[in-house]
Amino acid sequence: MRWIEARCDQLKSDDSLQIMYGIDGRQELTEQDLPHWEGYKKSHPVHIGNAASKQVQLDIYGELMQSIYFYNQQGGSISYHFWENLLRLMEWLCQNWQRPDKGIWEIRGEDQQFLYSKVMCWAAFDRAIKIAMDKSYPAPLGKWMQLRDAINVDIRHDYWNGKRQAFTQFKGSQAMDASSLIMPKVGFIDSNDPMWLSTLKAIEEELVDDSHVFRYRIHLAADDGVPGQEGTFCMCTFWYVECLARCGRVNQARFYFEKMLGYANHLGIFSEELGAKGEGLGNFPQAFTHLSLISAAFELDHRLNVLEK
């Protein structure tokens, strides 16, 4: 938390939050190709640096405020100085939440009004309101509540696709995106809301393959600027498991969870993706995968205990 406080302290009023750092804290991560190298099974290209360090990704504000909210819930100390920095951060979001961005998947194509980013902006305002009320810290609560509600209405009206009967990847899109599985996890929508159950059904029809979940279908979704195909995304599969447990499909969730555990290596470590033959692909190990595994396990254990009672 002290690291987050230090980074927030560096924000200027016109800054967005830096989303990526080198292992030594560097902020300059110029991307370069290394054509003389090859990756796993001769995969190309091999990069050092990461162009995503210059991207705008609005979802990070929701993830940050969610983390601080949990920290506060567990008795963590949020200093008033830290709160002042969060106020500046939230003011930036007040002015910029409507911007298109690169989204959670760090696309290299055109910026879009991504559903996931807007849901996490909603979460940022919702958690900021709750923290302020719990700590009795001064905050423009009326403004934040108004924006939180405006984002809620925007999502329910402009991201709902009547033809698909689902919330789609971005405004005007026909494509499903597995990142929408986060919606009930952050409390934006109830797990048994008809609009959510319809969205989950559309995700299953388009993105789920033998219990494994693709992020999106490349030929339908926003241009991600990356050639070639990809495997199923392990994080998304664990998100799917959690969503199944939350909406009452507990036995199915347990079966898929236990099945997914079989794709870890001999140390219980997961990759970013799984190939068609169950081989690990992408980043390894992948922290995102393990975080979603823990979250799914926690929720599934809770639901199973309820059933036993």
C-alpha positions in Angstrom: 0.0 0.0 0.0 2.9 2.4 0.6 4.1 1.7 -2.9 0.6 2.7 -4.3 0.6 5.8 -2.1 4.0 6.8 -3.4 2.8 6.5 -7.0 -0.4 8.4 -6.4 1.7 11.1 -4.8 3.5 11.6 -8.1 0.3 12.3 -10.0 -0.3 15.7 -11.5 -3.8 16.9 -12.3 -3.4 16.2 -16.0 -1.8 12.8 -15.6 -3.3 9.4 -16.0 -2.1 6.5 -13.8 1.0 4.8 -15.0 0.0 1.2 -15.5 3.3 -0.6 -16.1 6.7 -0.5 -14.6 10.0 -2.3 -15.1 11.2 -4.6 -12.3 13.4 -1.8 -11.1 10.7 0.8 -11.2 11.5 2.2 -14.6 8.6 3.9 -16.4 10.3 4.0 -19.9 9.7 0.6 -21.4 10.4 1.2 -25.1 9.4 -1.9 -27.1 11.9 -3.5 -29.4 11.8 -6.6 -31.5 14.6 -9.2 -31.2 14.5 -10.9 -34.7 17.5 -13.1 -33.9 15.7 -14.8 -31.0 12.7 -17.2 -30.9 10.2 -18.0 -28.2 8.6 -21.2 -27.1 8.3 -23.7 -30.0 9.8 -21.0 -32.3 7.1 -18.5 -31.7 7.7 -14.9 -33.0 8.2 -12.1 -32.5 10.2 -11.8 -29.3 9.9 -8.4 -27.6 11.7 -6.6 -24.9 10.0 -3.6 -23.3 6.2 -3.1 -23.7 4.3 -0.5 -25.8 1.4 -0.9 -23.4 3.3 1.3 -20.9 2.1 4.2 -23.1 -1.5 3.1 -23.4 -4.6 4.5 -21.6 -6.4 1.7 -19.8 -9.2 3.1 -17.8 -10.0 -0.2 -16.0 -6.9 0.3 -13.8 -8.7 2.9 -11.7 -11.4 0.4 -10.8 -8.8 -2.3 -9.9 -6.9 0.2 -7.8 -9.9 1.4 -5.9 -11.2 -2.1 -5.4 -7.8 -3.0 -3.9 -7.9 0.0 -1.5 -11.5 -0.8 -0.6 -10.6 -4.4 0.4 -7.6 -3.1 2.3 -9.8 -0.7 4.2 -12.4 -3.4 4.9 -9.7 -5.6 6.5 -8.6 -2.8 8.9 -5.9 -1.2 6.8 -4.9 2.4 7.6 -5.6 4.9 4.8 -3.9 8.1 5.8 -5.5 11.4 5.1 -2.5 12.4 2.9 -3.1 9.2 0.8 -6.8 10.1 0.6 -5.9 13.6 -0.8 -4.0 11.9 -3.6 -6.9 9.6 -4.3 -9.1 12.6 -4.6 -6.9 14.0 -7.4 -6.9 10.6 -9.1 -10.7 10.4 -8.9 -11.0 13.9 -10.2 -9.0 12.9 -13.3 -11.4 10.0 -13.8 -14.4 12.3 -13.5 -13.0 14.2 -16.5 -11.9 11.2 -18.5 -14.2 8.1 -17.9 -15.9 8.7 -21.3 -12.6 8.3 -23.3 -12.0 5.4 -25.5 -9.1 3.3 -24.5 -7.1 0.1 -25.1 -9.0 -1.9 -22.6 -7.8 -4.8 -20.5 -6.4 -6.7 -23.5 -4.1 -3.9 -24.4 -5.2 -3.9 -28.1 -2.9 -2.4 -30.7 -5.7 -1.4 -33.0 -8.0 1.6 -32.7 -9.2 2.7 -29.2 -12.7 1.7 -28.4 -15.4 2.4 -25.7 -14.9 -1.0 -24.1 -17.5 -2.5 -21.7 -14.9 -3.8 -19.3 -13.3 -0.4 -18.9 -16.6 1.3 -18.2 -17.6 -1.3 -15.7 -14.4 -0.8 -13.8 -14.9 3.0 -13.9 -18.2 2.4 -12.3 -16.5 0.2 -9.7 -13.9 3.0 -9.1 -16.6 5.5 -8.2 -18.6 3.0 -6.2 -15.6 2.0 -4.1 -14.4 5.5 -3.6 -17.9 6.5 -2.3 -17.9 3.6 0.2 -14.4 4.3 1.4 -15.2 8.0 2.0 -18.3 7.2 3.9 -16.6 4.6 6.0 -13.7 6.8 6.9 -15.7 10.0 7.1 -13.2 11.7 4.8 -14.3 14.8 2.8 -15.3 13.9 -0.8 -17.6 15.2 -3.5 -20.0 12.4 -2.9 -22.8 14.0 -4.8 -20.7 14.3 -7.9 -19.3 10.8 -7.6 -22.8 9.3 -7.1 -24.1 11.2 -10.1 -21.2 9.8 -12.3 -21.5 6.3 -10.9 -25.2 6.3 -11.9 -24.5 7.9 -15.3 -22.0 5.1 -16.1 -24.5 2.5 -14.9 -27.2 3.9 -17.2 -24.7 4.2 -20.1 -23.7 0.5 -19.8 -27.2 -0.8 -19.5 -28.4 1.3 -22.5 -25.5 1.6 -24.9 -23.7 -1.7 -24.3 -26.8 -3.9 -24.4 -27.2 -5.5 -27.8 -30.9 -6.4 -28.4 -30.1 -8.8 -31.2 -27.6 -10.7 -29.1 -29.5 -10.2 -25.9 -26.2 -9.6 -24.2 -23.7 -6.9 -23.1 -21.1 -6.9 -25.9 -17.5 -6.0 -26.1 -17.8 -2.3 -26.9 -20.5 0.2 -28.0 -22.1 -1.0 -31.3 -20.3 -4.3 -31.2 -21.8 -7.7 -32.0 -18.9 -9.5 -30.3 -18.8 -11.2 -26.9 -15.8 -10.6 -24.7 -15.0 -12.9 -21.7 -13.9 -9.8 -19.7 -17.7 -9.1 -19.2 -17.6 -12.1 -16.7 -16.3 -9.5 -14.2 -19.7 -7.7 -14.1 -21.3 -9.8 -11.3 -17.9 -10.2 -9.6 -17.6 -6.5 -8.9 -21.3 -6.1 -8.0 -22.4 -4.2 -11.1 -25.2 -6.7 -11.8 -26.8 -9.6 -9.8 -25.6 -13.1 -10.8 -29.3 -14.1 -11.4 -30.4 -10.9 -13.2 -32.1 -11.9 -16.5 -29.8 -9.5 -18.5 -26.8 -11.2 -17.0 -28.0 -14.8 -17.5 -28.7 -13.9 -21.1 -25.2 -12.5 -21.4 -23.7 -15.6 -19.9 -25.6 -17.8 -22.3 -24.2 -15.7 -25.2 -20.7 -16.0 -23.8 -21.1 -19.8 -23.6 -22.3 -20.0 -27.2 -19.5 -17.9 -28.7 -16.5 -18.3 -26.4 -16.7 -21.5 -24.4 -15.1 -24.6 -25.9 -15.2 -27.8 -23.7 -15.3 -25.7 -20.5 -12.4 -23.5 -21.6 -12.9 -19.9 -22.5 -11.5 -17.7 -25.2 -11.1 -14.0 -24.5 -12.9 -13.1 -27.8 -13.2 -14.4 -31.3 -10.6 -12.6 -33.3 -12.7 -12.3 -36.5 -15.6 -10.7 -34.6 -14.0 -8.5 -32.0 -12.1 -5.2 -32.0 -8.9 -5.3 -34.0 -6.2 -6.2 -31.5 -3.4 -5.6 -33.9 -1.8 -9.0 -33.2 -1.6 -11.5 -36.1 -2.4 -15.2 -35.6 -4.6 -17.3 -33.4 -4.5 -17.8 -29.7 -5.5 -20.4 -27.1 -8.2 -20.3 -24.4 -7.4 -17.8 -21.6 -6.9 -19.5 -18.2 -8.0 -16.4 -16.3 -11.3 -16.3 -18.2 -11.9 -20.0 -17.6 -11.6 -19.4 -13.8 -13.8 -16.3 -14.1 -16.4 -18.5 -15.8 -16.2 -21.1 -13.0 -16.9 -18.4 -10.5 -19.8 -17.0 -12.4 -21.3 -20.5 -12.7 -21.0 -20.9 -8.9 -22.6 -17.5 -8.3 -25.7 -18.2 -10.4 -26.3 -21.6 -8.8 -24.7 -23.9 -11.2 -22.4 -25.2 -8.5 -21.9 -28.8 -9.5 -21.0 -27.7 -13.0 -18.6 -25.1 -11.6 -17.0 -27.7 -9.4 -16.5 -30.1 -12.3 -14.9 -27.4 -14.5 -12.7 -26.2 -11.7 -11.4 -29.6 -10.9 -10.9 -30.3 -14.6 -9.0 -27.0 -15.0 -6.6 -27.9 -12.1 -5.3 -30.8 -14.3 -3.8 -28.3 -16.7 -1.3 -26.9 -14.2 2.3 -28.2 -14.4 3.9 -30.5 -11.8 4.3 -27.6 -9.4 0.7 -26.4 -9.7 1.7 -23.4 -11.8 -0.5 -22.2 -14.7 0.4 -20.4 -18.0 -1.6 -17.6 -19.5 -3.3 -19.7 -22.2 -4.0 -23.3 -23.2 -3.5 -24.6 -26.7 -5.7 -27.0 -28.5 -3.8 -30.0 -27.0 -3.9 -28.6 -23.5 -0.3 -27.2 -23.7 0.6 -24.0 -21.9 0.9 -20.9 -24.1 1.8 -17.3 -23.5 3.3 -15.9 -20.3 4.4 -18.4 -17.7 3.7 -18.2 -14.9 0.9 -15.8 -15.2 -0.2 -14.0 -12.0 -3.6 -13.1 -13.5 -4.4 -16.8 -13.8 -3.5 -17.6 -10.2 -5.5 -14.6 -8.9 -8.6 -15.8 -10.7 -8.0 -19.3 -9.5 -7.9 -18.2 -5.9 -11.1 -16.1 -6.4 -12.9 -19.0 -8.0 -11.8 -21.4 -5.3 -13.0 -19.0 -2.6 -16.4 -18.5 -4.2 -16.9 -22.2 -5.0 -16.0 -23.2 -1.5 -18.5 -20.8 -0.1 -21.3 -22.1 -2.4 -20.5 -25.7 -1.6 -20.6 -25.0 2.1 -24.0 -23.3 1.7 -25.3 -26.4 -0.2 -24.1 -28.7 2.6 -26.0 -26.8 5.2 
